[in-house]
């Protein structure tokens, strides 16, 4: 069952995105990942691949895949 975000949820994520964009200072990082790594992970919202693997912005390409 798919649910659309509530107006409050949508406002929250849009505000968070605006804050992130205002503070983002990693635009000068090269496109290839620093660790020369690609991670394929499931889309499970409980999983944070960067936290699990100790990755920072620019370290790896992270690909989220639906299904087992």
C-alpha positions in Angstrom: 0.0 0.0 0.0 1.4 3.4 -1.1 0.6 6.5 0.8 1.4 10.1 -0.2 3.2 12.3 2.3 0.9 14.6 4.3 1.3 18.3 3.7 3.2 18.6 7.0 5.6 15.8 6.0 6.1 17.3 2.6 6.8 20.8 4.2 9.3 19.2 6.6 11.3 17.5 3.9 11.2 20.5 1.6 12.5 22.7 4.5 15.3 20.2 5.2 16.2 20.1 1.6 16.5 23.9 1.5 18.7 23.9 4.6 20.9 21.3 3.1 21.2 23.2 -0.2 22.1 26.4 1.7 24.9 24.7 3.6 26.2 22.4 0.9 29.8 23.1 0.3 31.0 19.9 -1.4 30.2 20.9 -5.0 33.9 21.0 -5.9 34.3 17.3 -5.1 35.2 15.3 -8.3 32.4 13.2 -9.8 34.2 9.8 -9.3 33.9 8.6 -5.8 37.0 9.2 -3.6 37.0 5.5 -2.5 36.4 4.2 -6.0 33.5 2.3 -4.6 29.9 1.6 -5.6 27.5 0.2 -3.0 24.3 -1.6 -3.9 21.8 -1.7 -1.1 18.1 -2.5 -0.7 15.6 0.4 -0.4 14.7 -0.5 3.2 14.3 2.8 4.9 15.8 1.5 8.1 19.1 1.0 6.4 21.6 4.0 6.1 24.4 2.7 3.9 26.7 5.7 4.6 26.4 5.2 8.4 26.7 1.4 8.1 29.9 1.6 6.0 31.4 4.8 7.5 31.0 6.8 4.3 31.1 10.5 3.8 29.8 12.6 1.0 31.8 11.9 -2.1 33.2 8.6 -0.9 31.0 6.2 -3.0 28.1 5.9 -5.4 25.2 4.4 -3.5 22.5 2.6 -5.6 19.3 1.7 -3.8 17.4 -1.3 -5.3 13.9 -2.5 -4.7 13.4 -6.2 -4.0 15.4 -9.0 -2.4 
